[in-house]
Amino acid sequence: MTEPKCSPALGARVRELREQKKRTDPRFTVRQFAKALGVSPAFISQFENGGAFVPKNEVVEMMAELLEVDKDELFALAQKVEPGVTGIIVEKPAWADFLRTAKSSGWTAEDAKRILEDYYQQQGEE
């Protein structure tokens, strides 16, 4: 079975973030970024242009860390689920039902953020 090609949106977003960092930090050239990730410069070039395979989860996580961006954003663009989230659902399957219910009810990302903010606020009051 062949691996799926990388989403052009993911490669473009990583290139955008890397180029922003490169303006002030020479460690973000294609060559240096590739070295930090343990991949070849050719892979980064192909990846950023949507021509490479989807990177391993560990590489996506390292990209997010180096680029100082939420790893969930990169995993979503890769059309993958962050392994920690998968583990939560495997451990407690009720979370999968919760997510399906949220989706079928038409909840938005803003709804989810509001619920989390309310939860965190309540935790702070206790």
CORFENFEN-V585012 format. One record per backbone hydrogen bond with DSSP energy under -1.0 kcal/mol. CO is the residue of the C=O (numbers start at 1). NH is the residue of the N-H. Records with the same first field share a line. If there is no record, write none. Layout:
CO = NH  NH
This chain:
4 = 54
7 = 11
8 = 12
9 = 13
10 = 14
11 = 15
12 = 16
13 = 17
14 = 18
15 = 19
16 = 20
17 = 21
18 = 22
19 = 23
21 = 24  25
25 = 28
26 = 29
29 = 33
30 = 34
31 = 35
32 = 36
33 = 37
34 = 38  39
40 = 44
41 = 45
42 = 46
43 = 47
44 = 48
46 = 51
47 = 50
52 = 6
56 = 60
57 = 61
58 = 62
59 = 63
60 = 64
61 = 65
62 = 66
63 = 67
64 = 69
70 = 73  74
71 = 75
72 = 76
73 = 77
74 = 78
75 = 80
76 = 79
82 = 85  86
83 = 87
84 = 88
85 = 89
86 = 90
87 = 91
88 = 92
92 = 95
93 = 96  97
94 = 98
95 = 99
96 = 100
97 = 101
98 = 102
99 = 103
100 = 104
101 = 105
102 = 107
103 = 106
108 = 112
109 = 113
110 = 114
111 = 115
112 = 116
113 = 117
114 = 118
115 = 119
116 = 120
117 = 121
118 = 122
119 = 123
120 = 124
121 = 125
